[in-house]
């Protein structure tokens, strides 16, 4: 069922206020005592009836490098449609050599990238993929910020292909010189002969220093192929630990074999030189309707990883709390409920709550509570199907700005799937019939 636009704003909850005596819609929450206060008491007020306007908007470009992990894969989400994640990464020398035998033919080359322990997939982890692995045709600049919408040029004249699941369990070890490396789960691909020859035949300086390597081999790209053929409800995103250097056994690497028992190992250069690229859409009508009508309000909205979409929440009557006088916010939280999730497309383990950078801006930054509170929230509660965020400082800042400076900073909030911590290709469907904004405050004399 395609949700219809909600032309009037959503109104939720009820009001509880204490103004002296009681009436049928009033409830005493309790009192707090402050030194020097007349009669020693201030009354607490609770309000959880607000007009909320909610809609889905495009995500602003999110950083694609500097992340803890990297996503590769593709899905055809029955709710949001297709999305694809690719990886671009620079390689590095682990053991530089001044006498590498670059004039001989290699025996083979093997790429291995471990998956992250625990939550390392989203979708059907057994779905068979067709991956293309290419050398890069340009250098990744580790001093700049790349975004998830950015791509890096590739040399498509040389490639390797892999067909199979992205998240594999391995019990067999990997040969390394005259020993063996411990097995870890992940992606293991025997690269093509042409790819191995390319790695074996570079000038001597490529094996001596990383600057020399960068001149002749800029890195690799891993790009899913034939993604338009993925059936609805199928596909998978897998989370890879590209940048861990704790041990040679576990770390991502390319092993170049030659002379029967010799091995030269390339590693990966780190977070700043590993780029996660995401492409989402085209979206179904339920989403495009909201993207094309940003002034309407909708009962159901969406949040998606990979620079896809996020939810905007506007609170147009929030400042009415200080219409007559300033108040002290004792506690404020906002809670969201999710729907339309399944075994493959499960609810994201965590969401983030942001405030816009400016009026009408899709760029955002974390609210103050996220930076200062250990109990800020945002973690999925499976028993209630909700995400709750503490926004006490944020609300107080908005009210203070209005009271003391007559500046309206009530620009709303953005609810989004985080790009890091955790890295995951998840999405959420938010049911705003259950959204709750709850504020407890004290009127100041």
Phi, psi and omega in degrees: 000130180271119181295138180273151177301138177265105187289328176262155183290156179280133176239127188231153169079205181210171182249137173234119181226152179240116184234022180122268178279178180257152167222181187295340181251017182244148181215130180280122179269337183136184182228154171239152183244128178240140179303134177083357181286136178301132183064001175072010185222143168236140183272142175268141177239145178237132176228123173222034171239107181225151169280122178240132175248124188231137177205159177271135178228161175294143174284141171287161183302126178261152178302138178255344175242171184080008182272158181296318184224183183224141180256136172227140176144192178200148175223159170241087185290127179295344179262313187251354179088200188279150170206150187225142176233130178236165182232138171237131185212138175279147177252163185222165176272132175269315177230089181304147181231134178266357182223043182290134184279073186284001182262359181255168178273143178282160172280314179187174174218138183234129174263132175226130175228121182283150171274162180281135177298143176089241186278084188243014179207164172213119186111204180272102187296344180265003182294131181279127181253158168249110181252141170249135179242120184238153165289149175283151178252006175209155183280141172275124181272108183290352180268353183248164176266125171258150179251161184292349174271352181281150173236166177236136181298143181238156175265096186277003176283342177237131181205162169231151180237146176226135176234122180153181178296152179277334185250094185251144174264131182241136173247344179269142182279170179254132180294137178214107184053236181259015179234193178224147176266144180299145180281139173227154178288146180162208180249122179236121185229127169281118183286157182295161178300320180297321179293315179298318178298323178297319179290334186271339193248023179283162176301157185307323185296339180292339181257359184260320181218159178291328175297320177294321178297317182298333179291332190241342177211111189272349181136195182228158172238141174240114189230120176298142181247159174054038184290338179292345181268000179290126181294156177300135181086006182240176182101175183199145165254133178242139183260122184249143178264085187281334195249005180287132182238023184295324180207154178294328179301312189271328191295153174293141188194166168239122179260120181255114185260140178203162180051038175069311186235006182262148182220133171244133188244128170258138173253192177247151197276353177119176188301318185291341180246024171237123186246129173263117179255131178237142175226123182240154178091176006291149184270155175287172184302322182301329180271313183298328176301317180289319181296329182269352181228067187292348181270355177270168177240145188228144181289326183240127178229178191223154171222141189212145178284179172065042179056038180274260183226163178213173182254132173260132177241119177252142184235073191296337181255014182299318185288353175296341178299327181251027180297323183256328181197162178286157179226161173255124180279118177277321180198140175216136175214157174232138186231136181238142176250147181246156178219175173058048174243165187209185179300316181281315184254068185282163180297139180301140181295336179207146171240163178241149179243126185237166169242146182297150178291330178196174180300125179079358182278140173269352174281151187209170174214159184296143175291160187300325181301325181294331182270343188241346185246138176281339181252031181304323175099208182092356179276138182294132176256103185293337181287333179247348183068035187227162169238127179241136180237132171279125183231031184301308181295320181299313180296317180298320178298319179296316181292317179298319180299321179289315185290313188272331184238358182053041178245128180269104177256014180280077185265003180094192183222158172240133175252124189215157170284127182294150176277344180212159177051066004264162168274118181201146182270045189272171171216162177221145171251121186259126179262103187278359171294341181248002179296136183229125169250119188234123182230128172250129186214166178239132174278131184267137178282000000 
